[in-house]
Amino acid sequence: MKRLVSAVSCAAALVLAVACSPRETKAAEAVAIPYGANKDAGATFVHDGVTLYYETYGQGEPLLVVHGNGGSIGTLAAQIDHFKAKYRVIAMDSRDQGRSADSQEPLTYEKMTDDLAALIDHLKLGPVDVVGWSDGGIEALLLGVRHPGKVKKIVSMAANLNPGPEAFDPEVDALIKSMMELPEEVKNTLEGKRQLKVAGMMLKEPNIPPAMLAGVTAPTLVLASDNDLIRLEHIVTIYRSLPNAQLAIFPNRTHLIPYDDPEQFNSTVDRFLATPFKKIDRIPQTMGSFEKMMTGLAH
């Protein structure tokens, strides 16, 4: 039974940002600290009738990190391990996932986003920087839409605004649907019920009109990989819909770059968070730099 559930979870990892690969990586090294199962760092609170589990690490300005669909705090081990040196890092298991409790209603991105806003209030943090991956990237964007006063800067890695062909190629859509095809003996287990609920959400949600992102005033870094599960055209739509956005595409990487290459991912995020945001007027900026470059040439 456990092997069946484990096999299903590994298949889901391709979309859900959960790593089952046995390869040794820097992300795996971070698991020396049991992120996601650390009694010394963990606590719970209740929101909307659901008991939610979270952990905090480090000191400094607050940084909220948000895991992907079907994941948990532990999938962000490399990010927590890196950013806790300069930030107070907060990570929470989403409802119906990880160590957080199950909810009785259908799962939605809006409910998970409101859980994050409640956590910010619970910890009396005020506005925070937020880094979200996959489903977490969707929630990061929705924090900017639904709770703009609670965010300073947003990093959204590999998010999508809808579950349609604009966001997913046919093979990705087929992969998500395959996650719903559980063996009968697994469907009624706790793990099986959770997977059907959590993975099934991706076939119906999110439903965020691009125009809605125009109201996100927080500086936002939109990230994806050139071999991502989200179509790059869709990532560009997200970028172009945000009024204060920057865009970075990781070369020769996949949806799993925060796990596969945490150094590249973390350093890109680090620079964005540490650098004052400035909108570029591309023609004057380009010509100004061109003139400086030409003036500096030896004649």
C-alpha positions as CSV (number, residue, x, y, z in Angstrom):
1,M,0.0,0.0,0.0
2,K,2.7,2.5,1.0
3,R,4.6,1.6,-2.2
4,L,1.6,2.4,-4.3
5,V,1.1,5.7,-2.7
6,S,4.8,6.5,-3.0
7,A,4.8,5.7,-6.7
8,V,1.8,8.0,-7.2
9,S,3.5,10.8,-5.3
10,C,6.7,10.4,-7.4
11,A,4.6,10.8,-10.6
12,A,3.0,13.9,-9.2
13,A,6.4,15.4,-8.4
14,L,6.8,16.5,-12.0
15,V,4.1,19.1,-11.6
16,L,3.8,19.5,-7.9
17,A,7.4,20.4,-7.1
18,V,7.9,17.4,-4.9
19,A,11.3,15.7,-5.4
20,C,11.5,11.9,-5.4
21,S,14.8,11.6,-7.3
22,P,17.6,9.7,-5.5
23,R,20.2,12.0,-7.0
24,E,22.4,13.8,-4.6
25,T,22.0,17.6,-4.9
26,K,22.7,20.6,-2.7
27,A,19.0,20.6,-2.0
28,A,19.3,17.2,-0.5
29,E,22.2,18.3,1.7
30,A,19.9,20.9,3.3
31,V,17.8,18.1,4.8
32,A,20.3,17.7,7.6
33,I,17.8,19.9,9.4
34,P,14.4,18.2,9.2
35,Y,12.6,21.1,7.5
36,G,8.9,20.4,7.6
37,A,9.3,18.1,10.6
38,N,11.2,20.3,13.0
39,K,9.6,20.4,16.4
40,D,11.9,23.2,17.6
41,A,10.7,25.5,14.7
42,G,7.2,24.3,14.2
43,A,3.8,25.6,15.5
44,T,0.2,25.6,14.5
45,F,-2.7,28.0,14.4
46,V,-6.3,27.7,13.2
47,H,-7.9,29.6,10.4
48,D,-11.3,29.0,8.8
49,G,-11.7,26.0,11.0
50,V,-8.5,24.3,9.7
51,T,-5.4,23.7,11.8
52,L,-2.3,24.9,9.8
53,Y,1.3,23.9,10.5
54,Y,4.1,26.3,9.9
55,E,7.8,26.7,10.8
56,T,10.0,29.8,11.2
57,Y,13.8,30.2,10.9
58,G,16.3,33.0,11.2
59,Q,16.1,36.6,12.1
60,G,15.6,39.8,10.1
61,E,13.0,41.0,7.6
62,P,10.1,38.5,7.1
63,L,10.2,36.2,4.1
64,L,7.3,33.9,3.4
65,V,8.1,30.9,1.2
66,V,5.2,28.9,-0.3
67,H,5.4,25.3,-1.6
68,G,3.8,23.7,-4.7
69,N,0.8,21.5,-5.2
70,G,0.9,18.3,-3.1
71,G,4.2,19.5,-1.5
72,S,5.1,20.6,2.0
73,I,7.6,22.8,3.8
74,G,10.3,20.1,3.3
75,T,10.3,20.6,-0.5
76,L,11.7,24.1,0.2
77,A,14.6,22.9,2.3
78,A,17.2,24.5,0.0
79,Q,15.4,27.8,0.0
80,I,14.9,27.9,3.8
81,D,18.5,26.9,4.4
82,H,19.8,29.7,2.2
83,F,17.5,32.6,3.1
84,K,17.4,32.0,6.9
85,A,20.9,33.5,7.1
86,K,19.5,37.0,6.4
87,Y,15.7,36.8,6.7
88,R,13.1,35.5,9.2
89,V,11.8,32.7,6.9
90,I,8.3,31.5,7.4
91,A,7.0,28.4,5.6
92,M,3.6,26.8,6.0
93,D,2.0,23.5,4.9
94,S,-1.0,24.4,2.8
95,R,-4.4,23.0,3.9
96,D,-4.9,19.4,2.9
97,Q,-1.2,19.0,2.5
98,G,1.9,18.2,4.6
99,R,1.2,18.4,8.4
100,S,-1.7,20.8,8.0
101,A,-5.2,19.4,8.6
102,D,-7.7,18.5,5.9
103,S,-10.6,20.9,5.1
104,Q,-14.2,19.8,4.5
105,E,-14.7,22.1,1.5
106,P,-13.3,22.0,-2.0
107,L,-9.8,23.3,-2.2
108,T,-9.2,26.6,-3.9
109,Y,-6.2,28.9,-4.5
110,E,-8.2,31.7,-2.9
111,K,-8.6,29.7,0.3
112,M,-5.0,28.8,0.5
113,T,-4.0,32.4,-0.2
114,D,-6.3,33.7,2.6
115,D,-4.6,31.1,4.9
116,L,-1.3,32.7,4.1
117,A,-2.7,36.2,4.9
118,A,-4.1,34.8,8.2
119,L,-0.6,33.5,9.0
120,I,0.9,36.9,8.4
121,D,-1.7,38.4,10.8
122,H,-1.2,35.6,13.3
123,L,2.5,36.3,13.5
124,K,1.9,40.1,13.5
125,L,4.4,40.5,10.7
126,G,3.1,43.4,8.7
127,P,4.1,43.4,5.0
128,V,6.4,40.6,3.9
129,D,8.4,39.5,0.9
130,V,6.9,36.3,-0.5
131,V,8.5,33.6,-2.7
132,G,6.1,31.0,-4.2
133,W,6.9,28.0,-6.4
134,S,4.3,26.5,-8.8
135,D,1.0,26.5,-6.8
136,G,2.9,28.7,-4.4
137,G,3.6,31.1,-7.2
138,I,-0.1,31.4,-7.9
139,E,-0.8,32.1,-4.2
140,A,2.0,34.7,-4.2
141,L,0.3,36.5,-7.0
142,L,-3.1,36.2,-5.3
143,L,-1.7,37.7,-2.2
144,G,-0.8,40.8,-4.2
145,V,-4.4,40.8,-5.6
146,R,-6.4,40.0,-2.5
147,H,-4.1,41.3,0.3
148,P,-1.9,44.0,-1.2
149,G,-1.1,45.6,2.1
150,K,0.5,42.4,3.4
151,V,3.2,42.1,0.7
152,K,6.3,44.1,-0.1
153,K,7.9,42.1,-3.0
154,I,6.6,39.0,-4.8
155,V,8.6,36.2,-6.5
156,S,6.4,33.9,-8.5
157,M,8.1,30.8,-10.0
158,A,6.2,28.8,-12.7
159,A,2.7,30.0,-11.9
160,N,-0.3,29.8,-14.2
161,L,-3.5,31.8,-14.3
162,N,-5.8,29.1,-15.7
163,P,-5.8,25.3,-16.4
164,G,-6.4,25.7,-20.1
165,P,-4.3,25.3,-23.2
166,E,-2.9,28.8,-22.8
167,A,-1.0,27.5,-19.8
168,F,-0.5,23.7,-20.4
169,D,0.6,21.8,-23.4
170,P,-1.4,18.6,-24.1
171,E,1.2,16.3,-22.5
172,V,1.2,18.4,-19.3
173,D,-2.6,18.3,-19.2
174,A,-2.5,14.5,-19.7
175,L,0.0,14.2,-16.9
176,I,-2.2,16.0,-14.4
177,K,-5.2,13.8,-15.5
178,S,-3.1,10.7,-14.9
179,M,-2.6,11.7,-11.3
180,M,-6.3,11.1,-10.8
181,E,-6.1,7.5,-11.9
182,L,-5.3,5.9,-8.6
183,P,-5.6,2.2,-7.8
184,E,-8.9,1.4,-6.1
185,E,-7.1,0.3,-2.9
186,V,-5.4,3.7,-2.7
187,K,-8.4,6.0,-3.5
188,N,-10.0,5.7,0.0
189,T,-6.8,6.0,1.9
190,L,-5.9,9.4,3.5
191,E,-3.1,9.8,1.0
192,G,-5.3,8.9,-1.9
193,K,-8.2,11.2,-0.9
194,R,-5.7,14.0,-0.5
195,Q,-4.2,13.5,-3.9
196,L,-7.5,13.3,-5.7
197,K,-8.5,16.6,-4.0
198,V,-5.3,18.4,-4.4
199,A,-4.4,17.3,-7.9
200,G,-8.0,17.6,-9.1
201,M,-7.9,21.3,-8.2
202,M,-5.4,21.8,-11.0
203,L,-7.9,20.7,-13.6
204,K,-10.4,23.4,-12.6
205,E,-8.3,26.2,-11.2
206,P,-7.0,28.9,-11.0
207,N,-9.3,31.2,-12.9
208,I,-7.5,34.5,-12.7
209,P,-8.1,37.0,-15.5
210,P,-4.8,38.6,-16.6
211,A,-6.4,42.0,-16.2
212,M,-6.8,41.3,-12.5
213,L,-3.0,41.4,-12.1
214,A,-3.0,45.1,-13.0
215,G,-4.0,45.8,-9.4
216,V,-0.8,44.2,-8.0
217,T,1.3,47.1,-7.1
218,A,4.1,45.2,-5.3
219,P,7.3,44.7,-7.3
220,T,7.1,41.2,-8.8
221,L,9.8,38.9,-10.2
222,V,8.2,36.4,-12.6
223,L,10.3,33.3,-13.0
224,A,10.2,30.1,-15.1
225,S,12.5,27.7,-16.9
226,D,12.9,27.3,-20.6
227,N,11.8,23.7,-20.2
228,D,9.1,24.4,-17.7
229,L,5.7,22.7,-17.5
230,I,4.0,26.0,-17.9
231,R,4.1,27.4,-21.4
232,L,6.5,30.3,-21.8
233,E,3.9,32.3,-23.7
234,H,1.7,32.1,-20.6
235,I,4.6,33.2,-18.3
236,V,5.1,36.2,-20.6
237,T,1.4,37.0,-20.3
238,I,1.7,37.1,-16.5
239,Y,4.8,39.3,-16.8
240,R,3.1,41.8,-19.2
241,S,0.0,41.9,-17.0
242,L,1.8,43.1,-13.9
243,P,2.5,46.9,-13.7
244,N,5.8,46.5,-11.7
245,A,7.4,43.3,-12.9
246,Q,10.7,41.8,-13.9
247,L,11.2,38.6,-15.9
248,A,13.8,35.8,-15.7
249,I,13.9,32.5,-17.6
250,F,16.4,29.9,-16.4
251,P,18.3,28.3,-19.3
252,N,18.3,24.5,-19.7
253,R,16.2,23.9,-16.6
254,T,12.7,22.6,-15.7
255,H,9.9,23.2,-13.3
256,L,12.1,21.7,-10.6
257,I,14.9,24.3,-10.7
258,P,14.5,25.3,-7.0
259,Y,15.4,21.7,-6.2
260,D,17.7,20.8,-9.0
261,D,19.8,24.0,-9.0
262,P,19.1,25.9,-5.8
263,E,22.2,28.0,-6.2
264,Q,21.0,29.6,-9.4
265,F,17.4,29.9,-8.3
266,N,18.3,31.4,-4.8
267,S,20.9,33.8,-6.1
268,T,18.4,35.2,-8.7
269,V,15.7,35.6,-6.0
270,D,18.3,37.1,-3.6
271,R,19.3,39.8,-6.0
272,F,15.8,40.8,-6.7
273,L,14.9,41.0,-3.0
274,A,18.0,42.9,-2.1
275,T,17.9,45.5,-4.9
276,P,15.6,48.5,-4.8
277,F,13.0,48.1,-7.5
278,K,13.3,50.5,-10.4
279,K,11.1,50.5,-13.5
280,I,13.0,50.9,-16.7
281,D,12.0,53.2,-19.6
282,R,13.7,51.0,-22.2
283,I,14.5,53.5,-24.9
284,P,16.1,56.2,-22.8
285,Q,17.8,53.6,-20.6
286,T,19.2,51.8,-23.6
287,M,20.5,54.9,-25.3
288,G,21.9,56.3,-22.1
289,S,24.0,53.1,-21.6
290,F,24.9,53.1,-25.3
291,E,26.3,56.6,-25.1
292,K,28.3,55.8,-21.9
293,M,29.7,52.7,-23.6
294,M,30.7,54.6,-26.7
295,T,32.2,57.5,-24.7
296,G,34.4,55.0,-22.8
297,L,35.9,53.5,-25.9
298,A,39.5,54.3,-26.7
299,H,40.0,56.4,-29.8
